[in-house]
């Protein structure tokens, strides 16, 4: 189960790095606007806020990667950052789009379950 858990953690980290790029650098592009369902006007007006949010997604990715790099000693780090991802997804699902729960919370809970089953 450890290998499966680490693969899930790595995929979640990669997802959050991708979100970082979309929010920090590509927010006003058609690709990011499609991903987040925004208009050109909204994207332009909120690009600073999106960049800030992207930075936080980068911190989530960094924490997950840190946990992976620590090996067995990173168990607690991975649990903490997966829990952060799960809570962020729940909040996003409640305040922005229910789809966020599927994108963030569900994978994080799967990762947590795999970690706990080690």
C-alpha positions as CSV (number, residue, x, y, z in Angstrom):
1,X,0.0,0.0,0.0
2,X,2.9,2.4,0.6
3,X,3.8,2.5,-3.1
4,X,0.1,3.1,-4.1
5,X,-0.1,5.8,-1.4
6,X,3.0,7.5,-2.6
7,X,1.9,7.4,-6.2
8,X,-1.4,9.1,-5.2
9,X,0.5,11.7,-3.2
10,X,2.8,12.4,-6.2
11,X,-0.2,12.7,-8.5
12,X,-1.9,15.1,-6.1
13,X,1.3,17.2,-5.9
14,X,1.5,17.3,-9.7
15,X,-2.1,18.4,-9.9
16,X,-1.4,21.2,-7.5
17,X,1.7,22.3,-9.4
18,X,-0.5,22.4,-12.5
19,X,-3.1,24.5,-10.7
20,X,-0.3,26.8,-9.6
21,X,0.7,27.3,-13.2
22,X,-2.9,28.0,-14.3
23,X,-3.6,30.4,-11.5
24,X,-0.3,32.2,-11.3
25,X,0.8,32.4,-15.0
26,X,-2.0,31.4,-17.3
27,X,-5.1,32.8,-15.5
28,X,-6.2,35.0,-18.3
29,X,-5.7,32.4,-21.1
30,X,-8.5,30.5,-22.7
31,X,-7.1,27.2,-21.2
32,X,-7.4,28.6,-17.6
33,X,-10.7,30.3,-18.3
34,X,-12.1,27.0,-19.5
35,X,-10.7,25.2,-16.5
36,X,-12.2,27.6,-14.0
37,X,-15.3,28.7,-16.0
38,X,-14.4,32.4,-16.1
39,X,-14.9,35.2,-18.6
40,X,-12.1,37.3,-20.0
41,X,-13.3,40.3,-18.0
42,X,-13.5,38.3,-14.7
43,X,-10.1,36.7,-15.3
44,X,-8.5,40.1,-15.9
45,X,-10.1,41.6,-12.9
46,X,-9.0,38.8,-10.6
47,X,-5.6,37.8,-11.8
48,X,-3.8,39.1,-8.7
49,X,-6.2,37.1,-6.5
50,X,-5.7,34.0,-8.6
51,X,-1.9,34.3,-8.4
52,X,-2.2,34.5,-4.6
53,X,-4.4,31.4,-4.7
54,X,-1.9,29.7,-7.0
55,X,0.9,30.3,-4.6
56,X,-1.1,28.5,-1.9
57,X,-1.6,25.5,-4.2
58,X,2.1,25.5,-4.7
59,X,2.6,25.3,-1.0
60,X,0.3,22.2,-0.9
61,X,2.4,20.6,-3.7
62,X,5.7,21.5,-1.9
63,X,4.5,19.9,1.3
64,X,3.4,16.7,-0.4
65,X,6.7,16.5,-2.2
66,X,8.5,17.1,1.0
67,X,6.7,14.3,2.6
68,X,7.6,12.0,-0.3
69,X,11.3,13.0,-0.1
70,X,11.4,12.2,3.6
71,X,10.4,8.5,2.9
72,X,9.0,6.7,5.9
73,X,9.8,9.7,8.1
74,X,7.4,11.8,5.9
75,X,4.3,9.9,7.0
76,X,3.0,12.7,9.2
77,X,3.9,15.4,6.7
78,X,1.9,13.6,3.9
79,X,-1.0,13.1,6.3
80,X,-1.0,16.8,7.2
81,X,-0.8,18.1,3.6
82,X,-3.4,15.6,2.3
83,X,-5.7,16.7,5.1
84,X,-5.1,20.4,4.0
85,X,-5.9,19.5,0.4
86,X,-9.1,17.7,1.5
87,X,-10.3,20.6,3.6
88,X,-9.4,23.1,0.8
89,X,-11.5,21.0,-1.6
90,X,-14.5,20.9,0.8
91,X,-14.3,24.6,1.2
92,X,-14.0,25.2,-2.5
93,X,-16.9,22.8,-3.1
94,X,-19.1,24.7,-0.7
95,X,-18.2,28.2,-1.9
96,X,-17.2,27.9,-5.6
97,X,-18.0,24.7,-7.5
98,X,-19.0,21.2,-6.3
99,X,-16.6,19.8,-8.9
100,X,-13.7,20.9,-6.7
101,X,-14.7,18.2,-4.2
102,X,-14.1,15.6,-7.0
103,X,-10.8,17.2,-8.1
104,X,-9.3,17.8,-4.7
105,X,-11.1,16.2,-1.8
106,X,-11.8,12.7,-3.2
107,X,-8.1,12.1,-4.3
108,X,-6.8,13.4,-1.0
109,X,-9.2,11.1,1.0
110,X,-8.0,8.2,-1.2
111,X,-4.4,9.1,-0.4
112,X,-5.2,9.3,3.3
113,X,-6.9,5.9,3.2
114,X,-3.9,4.3,1.5
115,X,-1.5,5.9,3.9
116,X,-3.5,4.7,6.9
117,X,-3.6,1.2,5.5
118,X,0.2,1.0,5.3
